[in-house]
Amino acid sequence: MLQLLRRLLLVVLLRPLAFLVLGLSVSGRERLPLSGPAIVAANHNSHIDTLVLMCLFPSRLLARLRPLAAADHFLRDPVTSWFARSIVGIIPLQRDPRAAEAGTDVLAEARAALADGAILIVYPEGSRGTPEEMGVFKAGVARLAEACPDAPVVPVYIQGAGRALPRDSRLFVPFNVSVFVGEALRFSGQRKAFVAELRDAVEALKALAPPLRWD
């Protein structure tokens, strides 16, 4: 029943919103993985980033799509938690440094999902940044790639979502959103080098995006 509800939400609500209201366009869509395990790694400026990316996959893959999302935000109350876990299908990620200091394996559920053939949606910056700017990429994505070296890591650049729904804003504005998908990467054996390679790949996709008009 939940999977049927997820499909209906995608087909009836999210896709029309993305393609008609946001004018969603995508370049390199054929490079998105159609089976798991796989990792889709994108820049992060808005809460709608995840919904935009989910709209690009066939509805039959919804059960395999598992976005990583901040536990402190999406598990803050029972209703939001149920929707995020059951409908969006998130894997909650503990961002509190005290969790790692206490020995909590914050990526355990994500690694288990990869082992089960999931397609993870991850944001290497860790949190939403300033629209059309990228922050520092963190090592979590490299740790996941290292744990599942057979999983391709697909770089993605999302343009415009940060204008449509910026961080800390509740006002949705229908700016056009474009997605650029790059060639899959494989873990290189060194975490730091892999993070740098991934960021370079996303930066190269950003360079392909046309200039934005902000007026």
N, C-alpha and C positions, 0 to 999 in steps of 0.2 A: 504493500500500500504506500509506504513512504517513497519507494522508487518511482511509483506512478505519479505521486504528488510532485516529486522533484522534476520529472519530465514535463508535466503540465506547466509548472512554474517556468521552466526554461522556454518551452515552445510558445506558451500563451502570453507570458508577461516579459521575460527578460530579453528574448531575441527581438521582439518588436521594439522594445525600449532602446536596445542597443543600436539596431540597424536603422530605425526610423527616426528616433528622437536624437540620438547621438551621431547619426550618420556614420556608424562604425565601418571602417575599411581595414583590410588586412593585406599585407604583403608577405609572401612566403608561407602561406597557410599550409601548404603541402608538407612543410617541414615539421609541423606539430606531430608529436607521437600519437599513434593510434592503438598502442598497446603498452602495457607496463611490464617491468618497472621502468619508470622514466621520471625525469625532473624537468619542469618548466621553470626557468629562473628569470624573473622580470624586475624592472625598476618599479618603485612603489610611491605614488603620490596621492592615492585616493582609495577610499573603501570600495569604489566601483571597479577597481582594477580586477579583482577576483571575478566579479560578475561578467565583466567584459571578456575575460579569458575563457570562462566557462561557456560562453555563447559560441565560441569558435570550434568547439568539439561536437561530434555527433551525440545526440541524446542517449544513444545506447552505451556511451562511455561514462555517463554520469556517476555510476556506482564506483567507477575506478578513479574519478577525479577527487583528490584530497588536498584542498588548500591548507597550508599552515597559517595559523592566525593567532593573535595575541590572546592568551587566556584571560589576562586581566581586563580586557575590553569585551570579549565575546562571551565570557562566562559570568558576567557581572550580575545577572539576574536570571531566574528560571526560564522566562519566556525567550529572552535573547539566546540563552544557552541552548534551549531545545531547537530553536530555528537554525542556529549556527551549526550545531552538530548533526541534526537529523535531516535538514533540508539542504543547507549549503554543503555539509559533509566535511567541516573543518577538522583538522588535527590541532588542538589547542597547544600553544607553545608558551611555556613559562619564561617571561622576560626578566623576572626579578633576579638580580645577581646572587641573592642569598640562596636561591634554589641550587645553583651550581656549586656554591660554596658549601652547601650542606650535602653535597654528593649526589644530588638528584640528576638522573640522566634525562635531560630535557628533550632529547631527540629520540628517545626509545620508541615512542609510538610511531614517529615518522619512519624510523628504520624498519619497524615491523610492517608498516604499510607497504614500503618498497619491497620487502621480502615476499609480500602477498600479491605483488603485481600491480600496485597502485601507480597512478600518474600524479606526482606531487606538484603543486603550484607553490613556489617559494619566492620570497622577496629577500635577496641577500643583504639589503640595507637594514633589515630588521624592523623598520617602522616607516611610516609615511613621511616624506620630506617636502621641501618647497616645490611647488609646481614647476615642472620641466627642468628640475635640477636633480642630480643624483648624489647621494651621500656615500659614505665609505661602505664597501662590501665587507661583510663579516664572514667568519670562517665556517659558520654552520653549514652552508651549502657544500663546502669542500668535505666536511665530515660525513655528510650524507653520501656524496659521490664516492668517497673512499670506502664507506661501508657497503656500497652496492656498485662496484666498478663496471658492471655490465650495463648499468642504466645510463642511457644518453642524457646529457644535460643540455637542454635547448634554450639558448639565450633569446630573450624577447625585450623589445623596447615598446612602451606604451606612451603615446603622445596625446595630450589633451585631457586626460581623465582628471588631472590635478586642477584644471580650470573648471571642469564640469561639476566637481564636488571636492573642493579643497579640504585639507585637514582642518578640523575644528569648525567646519561650516555645515549648517543644516540646510542651506539653500542650494538646491540643484539647478544648474544652468545648462541648457542644451548646447554646449560646445561640441564641435566635431571631435571624434576620437579615432586615432589611427594606431594600428598595431603592426610591428615589423618583427618577423620571425627569422632567426639566423640558423646557420648550420649547427648541428649537434656537436657538442664537445664530449670528450672522455676524460676521466680523471687521469692526471699526468703523473701521479705518484707523490707530489709535493703539494700540501694544502695551500701554502702561501702563493706558489706559482700558479696553481689552478684558479684561485680567487682572482689573481691579476689577469689571467687569460680570459676568464669569464667577463670581468668588467670591461676589458678591451673589446670583447665581442659585442657587448651591449652598447658601448660608446660608438662602435662602428655602425650599428643599426641606427642610433640616434642621428648620426651624420647623414643618413639617408632620408631622414624626415624633412619635409619642406618647412620653411620658416613659418612661424605662427603669427597671426594677427591678434593682438590683444585688445583692440578697440572694438 
